[in-house]
Amino acid sequence: MLPFEQDSGFKPDQILENRGRVAIFIDGSNLFYAALQLGIEIDYTKLLLCLTDGSRLLRAFFYTGVDRTNEKQQGFLLWMRRNGYRVISKELVQLPDGSKKANLDVEIAVDMMALIGSYDTAVLVSGDGDLAYAVDAASYRGVRVEVVSLRSMTSDHLINVADRYVDLEAIKEDIMKISRPPSSSSAPSIASYAYRPITGIAALESDIDS
């Protein structure tokens, strides 16, 4: 029997025991459309706890396009900054078809590589295939990379280069917002502001396979 055919004796839970220090990189637009497909709103406090999963958190980055004139969006991003997230933003650019978009793949890739040595496990919340090269490069530098996204919106190439893949469908009950009366400590609703001006699902899907 060849070595790789032997039963290693490892269980899935044991593989997660040595995540070390975790850095989280969230593609805000990709996550929003995934939540839309699932029919849920994300509770970002629950999301942070779920993705950290008891490990030591280095930093949680949230990448998003912004419209400076949208007060509801600004309120949401302020809440994010005050509740454990480092927000990385870029102005929305209007495309010829009238839609708006801000691509932050470069920012995600640069931050992921620049921080290598400060963290052991990267949690990438995105299904964008354009990030596969950065994920592969990080893994060759000794980083463990976990990809979290909706399967129908995720590049096969991205899954193949990751060390672990988690389908958002499998954890939606753990990260969804439960309807309750609003309070001052609650995050503003992301649905009230976020990505409606940006290119739609069809355009996003074209990015996934690239």
N, C-alpha and C positions, 0 to 999 in steps of 0.2 A: 504494500500500500504506500502510495506517495505521501509525503508530509502534508500536503494541502488537502488530502482526502481524509486525514485523521479527524476524529471528533475532538475539537479543542476543549470542550467542556464549558465554554463561556456561554452565559445567558445574556439576552439583550440588556437587562438592567445592569449587569456587571460592566458592560462596555461603557456605560455612562458614568461610572464611579470616578474616573480620573479625568474629568473635564478641565480641572485646574481653574485658571482665571478666564472668565468669559467676556468677550466683546460682542455686542449685538449691533447689526447693521440692517436697518429697516428701510426698504424702498417704499415710501409712503403711498405713491400712486398705485403700485402693484398690489399692495395690501388692501387699499381701498376697493379696488375692482374685485379682488378675491372675496372680500366681505360682502360686496354687492351680489356676487354670484351665489354665495352661501345664504343670503337673506338675513344677515346679522349686522349689528353694529359692534365694533370692537371696544372692549373696556381696556384701556391702555395701562391701567394699574394691574389688572389681571394678566395682561399680555406680558408685561415685564417680569412678573413673578413666575409665569409659566416658562418663559424662555430661559430665565436664570436657573430655575429648578434647583435652588439650594446651593448653587455654586457661587464663587466669589465673582462679582460683577466689576469689570474694569470700567466700562462705559457703554451706554446704549445710545446709538446714533439714529436719528430719524431724518430722512432725506425727503424734501418736498419742494415742489414748485409753489410760488407764492404770488398772490395779487395784493399789493400793498394797500389797495383801496377797500379790501374786503375786511371789515371790522370783525366779523364772526371768525374768520380764519385767523386773524391776528390774536383773538382771544383764545382760540384753541391752542395755537402754538405757544402762547405765553404759559398756559396751563401745562403743556408738555415740558417746557423748560424748567418749571418749578416742581415737577413731579418725576424727576429721574431721567429725563431724556436730554441729549445734546442735539438741538435742532440745526440741521444744515439745509439752507434754503437757497433757491435760485429763482430769479424773476421768470415768470411765464413768458414765452415767446409766441406771438401770433403767427400761425401758419397760413399759407395761401388759401386754404379751404375755410378759413375763419376760425378754426379751432385753436386752442392754446396748449402748449406743452412745455415742460422743462425736463430735460434728460439729465439725470444725476449719476449715471453709471460711472463716469470718470471719477467723480468725487468719492463714490463708494469704494471703487477699486484702489484709489490712492490711499485713502484712510486705512483700508484693510492691510495694505502692504506696509505703510509707514509705521504702524503700531506693532508690527511683528517683533516679538521679543518682550512685549509688555503683556501679552495674553497667550493663552494656550489653546483656547477653543473660540472659533468665530461662528456666530449664529447669523446666517444671512437670510433675511426675510424677503425673498424675491424669487420669481420664476424666470427672470430674464436671462436668456442664453448668452447675452453679451458679457455677462459677468463670469462665465465659465473659465475663461483664461486666467482671471485674477484668482479664482478659487483654486485652480490647479497650481498656480504659482505659489500661493500661500501654503498649500499642502506640502510642496517640495521644500519649503522653509521650516517644516516641522509643526505646522499649525493643523489642528483638527478642525474641519469645516462641516457644520451642520446647515443644511438648507431647509427652510420652512416656507411652504407655499401651497397653493391649491394645485392639485395634480393636473387638472385640465388646462392650467395656465402656466405650466412649467416645462422648460426645455429639457428634453431627455439628456442632452449633453451636460447640462448643469447638474442633474442628478447623478450622472455617471462619474463626475469628478469629485463629488462630495463624499465625505466619510459617512454621513448619515442624512437621510431625507425624512422629513415629517410632513405629512399632508395636513393642511389646515382643517380639512373636513374631520380629521380624527381628534382634533383638540378644540373644535369650535365651542363645545359646551364649557370649556375651561376659560375661554377668552372673550365670550360674548357679553354684551351689556344687558343686564336685566332691567326691565322698565321699572322705574320708581320715581316718586316725586323729586324734582331737581333740588339740589342743595348747593351751597357755595363751594363745597369741596368736590363736587362732581365735575368731570371734564365736560366742556361744551361738546355738543353733538358734532362729530366729524361730518355727518351727512348734511349739516346745515351750511357747510362752507366749501368743502374741500376741492374735489376734483371735477366737478360738473363742467367747468369751462374747458377742461383738457380733452384731448382726443379720446375717443370712445374705446369700447372693448375691442372692436375689430383692429384698430391701429395698435393696441397693446399686444394683441395676439401675433401681429406681424413681427413685433420685437422679440417675442418669446423664442421663435425658431431661428432667429438670426445668430 
